[in-house]
Amino acid sequence: MLTDDFFTIAKDNFLCNTSYPLDKYNWNEYKTTNNVDIFNNEHDFNFYIHIPFCEKLCTFCEYIKYPKNGIEKEKEYLRILKRDIYKFIEEHSPIQLYGFDIGGGTPTVLYDDIFSELMDFCKSIIDSISKVKDMEPSIEATFNTITEKKAKKIFKAGFRRISLGIQTRNSSFLKKSNRADLEDSSIIEKCKMLKDVGIEKINIDLMYGLEKQTYDDIKETLKLIEMINPEQVTLYEIRYNLLNKKIDINREYLYNQYLFFYDNLIKMGYYARLGQNTFSKNKQDFGLSSYLRYRMIDNVSYKGFGIAAQSKSKIGISYNVGKNRKKLDDCLNFNSFGEEDTYLLPKEELLAKYIAISMYYGMFKISVMQDILKADPLDVYGTEFEFLKNNKYIEMKGDNVFLTETGFKFYGAIGALFYSNKVKKWLLDKNNV
């Protein structure tokens, strides 16, 4: 099929976004039953720690999480987590650390003593491992679980960036989604407390593409952002395919909502290229933690710790115990959150994964593509690049390929041009072409 014909099909398919593979069965033939260390001979890493516990389970969250379930469960989780991390460091030393993020779930939902132990442990890791100069640890939190005591522990552990989700100020949507809805005054007060403690960067997560989301909802959300004045704002397009919801996605609707957010955030003094989802008050700042920056843009390998965490190396991807939504007790009984599913991937699948992830930031690098392919990507994907340039969907500046304003409208289809031939065929078959 011609590139422009495939592009036309992909641009209206809700499966084409920043997630890859499109279906868990796409990689079945690459799954290995052998005990393979996908990080053999690698020493440059991003670390990610997954804390799966939440006070409430939001229905729009696509990640693996469990309701808060007693201090003994948290103690056991942290015991296993620490042992897994110590073991990995011992086996792969010396390690150069590029990023260190803690997410979930809700890391700050942990009981005070457990959270303090987690922070002390993280500090010991951050202090003892070699790091790049711009390594910036970051942690996720919610406004209803972050306290001054926990904020001080976060600061003491070496974290200067914290990410909190507001998502929307539509109270009815939050209630329907089982999401806590705090008063503006409480949110503003918590942000002030974090700054007083010493947190240098507050990132606020917002979502667009929500069911029945209106521009009035967005205006109310932006009013709160203006009052908080956080250093960074991140926009997330909801990915209904990962929630297994069959909702008709109108790309024009999504694009226009993004533009509304973008125009207003720029007016507030934030910097961003049109087409990226991260905004920063600092023009030199990518609006990302170093973990996300090195993972998405530079393709630095990342190791995920904890239930259902994903890892990616130069040769494959693995998913920890729990990815298939096992019960918490079943995961704890393994006495390790090691790899449950491991895929040794051919270069075209690794390339497709990199491009899909990078669409989140609206750019990718030729040098990274070449490192993955071991060949000149402008030759391998000459037809695709020619199509994208001719239609002014991309702009190439040195090593960097940027989505244009027009290109961002079809970012999913642009990423799809770099899918493996196998996944392209699967997508076409699904569309009965």
JOTA-V601307 format. One record per backbone hydrogen bond with DSSP energy under -0.5 kcal/mol. CO is the residue of the C=O (numbers start at 1). NH is the residue of the N-H. E is the energy in kcal/mol with one decimal. If there is no record, write none. Layout:
BEGIN
CO|NH|E, CO|NH|E
END
This chain:
BEGIN
2|6|-2.4, 3|7|-2.5, 4|8|-1.8, 5|9|-1.6, 6|10|-2.7, 7|11|-2.3, 9|12|-0.8, 10|13|-1.7, 12|14|-0.6, 13|16|-1.7, 15|17|-1.3, 23|26|-2.1, 24|27|-0.5, 25|28|-1.4, 27|30|-1.9, 27|31|-0.6, 28|31|-1.3, 30|344|-2.2, 32|342|-0.5, 34|36|-1.8, 36|38|-0.9, 37|40|-1.5, 39|42|-2.5, 43|45|-0.6, 43|96|-3.1, 45|98|-3.1, 45|99|-0.7, 46|303|-2.9, 47|101|-2.3, 48|305|-3.1, 49|51|-0.6, 49|103|-2.6, 50|52|-0.6, 51|105|-0.7, 52|66|-3.1, 53|106|-2.1, 54|68|-2.4, 56|58|-0.9, 58|61|-1.3, 66|54|-1.9, 70|74|-1.4, 71|75|-2.5, 72|76|-2.1, 73|77|-2.4, 74|78|-2.5, 75|79|-2.3, 76|80|-2.3, 77|81|-2.5, 78|82|-2.7, 79|83|-1.9, 80|84|-2.5, 81|85|-2.1, 82|86|-2.6, 83|87|-2.2, 84|88|-2.2, 85|89|-2.5, 86|90|-2.3, 87|91|-2.1, 88|92|-1.7, 89|93|-0.8, 95|97|-0.6, 95|130|-0.7, 96|45|-2.6, 97|132|-2.2, 99|47|-2.7, 100|138|-2.1, 101|49|-2.4, 102|140|-2.0, 103|51|-2.9, 106|109|-2.1, 107|110|-1.3, 111|115|-3.1, 112|116|-2.6, 113|117|-1.9, 114|118|-2.3, 115|119|-2.5, 116|120|-2.5, 117|121|-2.2, 118|122|-2.6, 119|123|-2.5, 120|124|-1.8, 121|125|-1.8, 122|126|-3.0, 123|127|-2.5, 124|128|-1.2, 125|129|-1.7, 130|97|-3.1, 132|135|-1.7, 136|290|-0.8, 137|160|-0.8, 137|161|-0.8, 138|102|-2.0, 139|163|-2.6, 141|165|-0.8, 142|145|-1.3, 142|146|-1.7, 147|151|-2.7, 148|152|-2.2, 149|153|-1.5, 150|154|-2.3, 151|155|-2.3, 152|156|-2.5, 153|157|-1.8, 154|159|-2.0, 155|158|-1.5, 160|200|-0.8, 160|201|-2.6, 161|139|-1.5, 162|203|-2.8, 163|141|-2.3, 164|166|-0.5, 164|205|-2.7, 166|168|-2.8, 167|207|-2.0, 169|171|-1.1, 170|174|-2.2, 171|175|-2.6, 172|176|-2.4, 173|177|-2.0, 174|179|-3.3, 175|178|-1.5, 177|59|-2.0, 180|182|-0.6, 183|187|-1.8, 184|188|-2.6, 185|189|-2.1, 186|190|-2.1, 187|191|-2.0, 188|192|-2.1, 189|193|-2.1, 190|194|-2.1, 191|195|-2.0, 192|196|-2.4, 193|197|-1.8, 194|198|-1.1, 194|199|-2.3, 201|162|-2.4, 201|203|-0.5, 202|231|-0.5, 202|232|-2.2, 203|164|-2.9, 203|205|-0.5, 204|234|-2.6, 205|166|-2.3, 205|167|-2.7, 206|236|-2.5, 208|238|-2.1, 210|213|-2.0, 214|218|-1.8, 215|219|-2.4, 216|220|-2.2, 217|221|-2.1, 218|222|-2.6, 219|223|-2.0, 220|224|-1.5, 221|225|-1.9, 222|226|-2.3, 223|227|-1.6, 224|228|-2.5, 225|229|-3.3, 231|281|-2.3, 232|204|-1.9, 233|279|-2.8, 234|206|-2.9, 236|208|-2.4, 236|238|-0.6, 238|240|-0.8, 239|242|-1.2, 239|243|-0.6, 240|243|-0.7, 240|245|-2.4, 241|244|-0.7, 245|247|-1.4, 248|250|-0.6, 249|251|-0.8, 250|254|-2.2, 251|255|-2.8, 252|256|-2.5, 253|257|-1.9, 254|258|-2.4, 255|259|-2.5, 256|260|-2.0, 257|261|-2.2, 258|262|-3.3, 259|263|-3.0, 260|264|-1.8, 261|265|-2.6, 262|266|-2.4, 263|267|-1.7, 264|268|-1.2, 265|270|-2.1, 266|269|-1.5, 271|280|-1.7, 273|276|-2.0, 276|275|-0.6, 277|235|-3.0, 279|233|-2.0, 280|271|-3.1, 281|283|-0.6, 282|285|-1.8, 289|293|-2.4, 290|294|-2.7, 291|295|-1.8, 292|296|-2.8, 293|297|-2.2, 293|298|-1.0, 294|300|-2.7, 301|46|-1.5, 302|304|-0.5, 302|312|-2.5, 303|48|-2.3, 305|50|-2.8, 306|309|-1.6, 309|320|-2.5, 311|318|-2.1, 312|302|-1.9, 315|345|-1.8, 316|313|-2.9, 317|343|-3.0, 318|311|-2.6, 319|340|-3.2, 319|341|-2.0, 320|323|-1.6, 321|308|-2.4, 322|325|-1.8, 327|331|-1.9, 328|332|-2.6, 329|333|-1.9, 330|334|-0.5, 331|334|-1.1, 331|336|-0.5, 332|335|-1.6, 338|321|-2.1, 341|319|-2.7, 342|32|-2.5, 343|317|-1.8, 343|345|-0.8, 346|349|-0.9, 346|350|-1.9, 347|351|-2.5, 348|352|-1.8, 349|353|-2.2, 350|354|-2.0, 351|355|-2.4, 352|356|-2.3, 353|357|-2.2, 354|358|-2.4, 355|359|-1.3, 357|360|-1.5, 358|361|-1.4, 358|362|-0.9, 358|363|-1.3, 360|277|-1.1, 362|403|-2.2, 364|401|-2.8, 365|369|-1.9, 366|370|-2.5, 367|371|-2.0, 368|372|-2.0, 369|373|-2.8, 370|374|-2.5, 370|375|-0.6, 375|377|-0.6, 376|379|-1.5, 376|380|-2.3, 377|381|-2.8, 379|382|-1.2, 381|385|-2.6, 382|386|-2.3, 383|387|-2.2, 384|388|-2.4, 385|389|-2.6, 386|390|-2.6, 387|391|-1.7, 388|393|-2.8, 388|394|-0.9, 389|392|-1.5, 393|404|-2.2, 395|397|-0.5, 395|402|-3.0, 397|400|-2.2, 399|366|-2.7, 400|397|-2.7, 400|402|-0.5, 401|364|-1.8, 402|395|-2.5, 404|408|-2.6, 405|409|-0.8, 406|409|-0.5, 406|410|-0.5, 407|410|-1.5, 408|411|-1.8, 410|414|-2.2, 411|415|-2.5, 412|416|-1.7, 413|417|-1.1, 414|417|-0.6, 415|418|-1.5, 416|419|-1.7, 420|424|-2.5, 421|425|-2.2, 422|426|-1.9, 423|427|-2.5, 424|428|-2.4, 425|429|-2.7, 426|430|-2.0, 427|431|-1.3, 428|433|-2.6, 429|432|-1.4
END
